[in-house]
Amino acid sequence: MPRRITTDEGRTALEAVHAAGEASLPSRTDLATAVRYLLQLLAEKAPGNSVEVRVPPFGAVQVVEGPRHTRGTPPNVVETDSATWIALATGQELWTDAAAQGRILASGTRADISDLLPLRP
């Protein structure tokens, strides 16, 4: 099991990512920590194993109660890039907007996790 990211570590990484803004790229460490922290919050908010949320290359979690997935490709998958994930998870962007722009790949009947977002770090 990965090391738990503390609230202070997560918030510091999110602040660094937001401070970098569009003018420059945040450090890879800050970006990875922010993504993993938000995935951790999602897993705490919606524990379960029926939907896999992937933010390559930084992390993935299984969330939402329901049928457990154990082998092969999960039937319910959400995948997005790190910038989109952070924007969705912090409420800077709506699920419907990102999905309409093709920045969320969601498959399966349970893959719409918009009701779980935004998270409140």
Secondary structure as GFF3:
##gff-version 3
##sequence-region A 1 121
A	DSSP	alpha_helix	7	20	.	.	.	ID=ss1
A	DSSP	alpha_helix	28	45	.	.	.	ID=ss2
A	DSSP	beta_strand	47	55	.	.	.	ID=ss3
A	DSSP	beta_strand	59	63	.	.	.	ID=ss4
A	DSSP	beta_strand	77	80	.	.	.	ID=ss5
A	DSSP	alpha_helix	82	89	.	.	.	ID=ss6
A	DSSP	alpha_helix	95	100	.	.	.	ID=ss7
A	DSSP	beta_strand	104	107	.	.	.	ID=ss8
A	DSSP	three_ten_helix	114	116	.	.	.	ID=ss9
###
